[in-house]
Amino acid sequence: MQLYTLPASPNSRKALAVIRHLGLDVDVRPLDFARGETRTPAFLALNRNGMVPVLVDGDFVLWESNAICAYLVDRTGGSPLYPRELKVRADINRWLSWEQAHFNRAFGTLVFESIIKPKFGMGEPSRGLVDFCLQETGVRARVLDSHLAGRDTLVGDDITIADYAMVSLENYRDATPFDWTPFANINRYFDAIRSTEAWMKATSVDAAVAASEPVPA
């Protein structure tokens, strides 16, 4: 299997964490965003969105990070990362959907507007969009913080793919104008997941390249 990534891509990091957690032998292929490697005909043939991560397993090509995480677990025959029990899996799927549609959509847009755009000369942050995302991140953070009261993980007692997805932007926590101090449960949770062996290994992949290409995708 091959996994195409961008260094420092939060969505790539989800898949890398699952790979490291499961101990899989996957050929990780970092692309160079600055050189346009996500826009080449060869890569667009794999994913016409021009986005990472992309998993290639023989003649099967899969994109969308959460789908890749689920596939990797099932490909190995199963793991507590994504249990097969119907209601548990449905609960994990619920948080995977919420992460992408609400929490990290707001937080990720805030990261892009307040950090990425000015860093790469992509224009000034949209004040209206920043204000909206600050408000929306606060709304969603209150939901997550309440759920995490007395809990170490989102579902059950073990880390699941939902946890690796939820924390994918945790390294931007202190770099945005959002105030995380009222959310003690989220801060505790982020700190716990980021200290796991799989997450640390995921964040160390191609660290030297990542330092020059902090592009969320």
N, C-alpha and C positions, 0 to 999 in steps of 0.2 A: 504494500500500500504506500501511496505517496500523499503527503499533505502539503498543499501550497499555502504559504502564509505571507504576511507582512510582519516584519519585526515591530514589536510594540503594539500590534493590533489586538485590542481586547477580545474580539471574537475569535481570533486565532488562538489566543491564550486559553480560552475555554477548552478547545479541542486538544491542545497540547497538554493541559492538566489531566484530562481524561486518559490520554495516551500514557502519560507518566504514571498515573494512578494504577492503570491496568498492566503496566510493564510491557506495552506492545512494541514490536519492532516495526516502526513506520519511518519511511524516508521523508524527512521534513525538508521542504524546499522553499527557503525564504526568497521572496521576490524583491526587486529593487523598485520601489514606488517612484523615486526621483527619475529613474531611467525609463519609466513608462511600461514596466514589464507586466503590469496588470491590464494593459491595453493592447498587447500584441495579438495578432490573429491566432496564435497558438493558444494563448491563455483564454481569449474570448471564446474559442471553440469549446473550452471546458465550462466556462461560466460567462454567458453573454452580459451579465451584470458588471463584469470587470471587478469583482470583489472577492475577498478572501474571508474565511478559509475555503478551500476546495479539496475534497478527498477523492482520490482515484484508487479504486480497488479492482484491478483487472480491467474489464470493459465497463465497469460501473462508475459513474461520476456523480458525486453528491456535493451540493453546496447548501448553505445555510447552517450556521454553527451549531444550533441546538439539535438539528436533525443529524448532523455528523456525530455529535456526542452520543445520542441515542443509538445510532447505528454501530458505533465502535463497541459499545457494551454488548449489544445483541450479537455482533460479529464474533465475540469471544465466547459466546455461550451463556452469558449472564453474569451479573455481579450485583452486590448491594448498591452500587452506584445507580442502578436503574432496575429495581426489582420487578418481577413479572406479575406480582399480585395486583389484580385489577384496580382496586381502589387506591393503593399506594402509588401505582403508576399514574393514575388519573390525577392525584394530588401533585405529583412531580410535574406533570404536563401543565397543570394549572399555573404553577409558579414559573415555569419556563415561558408560558404565554404572557404572564403578567410582567415578567422581567423585560421582555422585548417590547411589549405594547405600551407599557406605562413607566416603570421605574427607570430602567436604563435608557429608554427613549428620551425621557426628560433630562436625565443626568448626562447622557451622551451628547445631546444637543447643546447643553450648557458647556460641556468640555470643548466641543468643536467651536462654539462661538467665542468663548472667553480665552481659550488657549491656542487651539490649532490655527484658526484664521489669522490672528495677529502674528503668530510665530512664522508662518509660511507666506506672509504677504498676500493673503487671500481677501483682504479688505477688512474694514472695521467691524467689530461685533455689532450685531443688530440689537440695539438697546431694548426694543420691544420684545424681541425673542428671548433675550437674556432674562428680562423681568418675568416673562411668562414661564420660562423653564425653572427659575428660582422658586416661583410659586408652586408649580406642578411637582417639582422634586420634593418640596416640603410636604405636599399632600400625600405623595406616595411614600415618602420616608416615614410619615406617621403610621401608615398602615403596616409597613415592614417592621418598624420598631416595636409596635404593639404585638405583632405575631411572634417576634423573637424573645419576648419576655419569658424568662425561665427556660429558654431553648438554646441549644448549641447549633442546630441545623434546621433547615426549612421543613423537612419531612422526616418523621421518625427520629431515630437516634444516631443514624449514620450519615456521613456526607453522601450526597447524591449529585447527579449532573446538574440539578437545579441550583445547588450551592455554588459550583464552579461558574455557572452562568450569572448568578446574581452578583458575584463579587468581581466581575470582569473589569470594572472600571475603578476598583478600589485604590489603585495607585495614583489616581487623580484627585483623591478626596481632599487633600490639603491645598490643591492648586487652583481650585475654582472659588468663586465668591460665595458659595453656599456655606452656611454655618452648620456644621455637623455636631456641634457640642451638645445640643439638646437630645441627641439620639444615642444614648449610652448603649443600648442593646445592639444597634447597628455597628457602632464602633467596636464593641467587643467581638461581634460576629465577624466583621471584616478582618480584624487583627488575628482571630483564630484561624480563619481559612487561609489567609495569606502566609501563615507560618507553617502550613502543612508541607510535607516533603514534595508532593506532586505539584502544588502551586509554585513553590520556590524553584523547582526544576523547570516548570513551564516559563517562568519569568526570566530564567537565566539563558534560555535558548537564544543564540545569536545576539547576546547582550551588546556586543561591540557595535553591531550594525544597528540595533534598535536605538542606540543612543543618538544616532544621526537621523533617524526616521520615525519620530513619534507620531504616527498617523493612525488614529482609530479607524478601523474598518471591520 
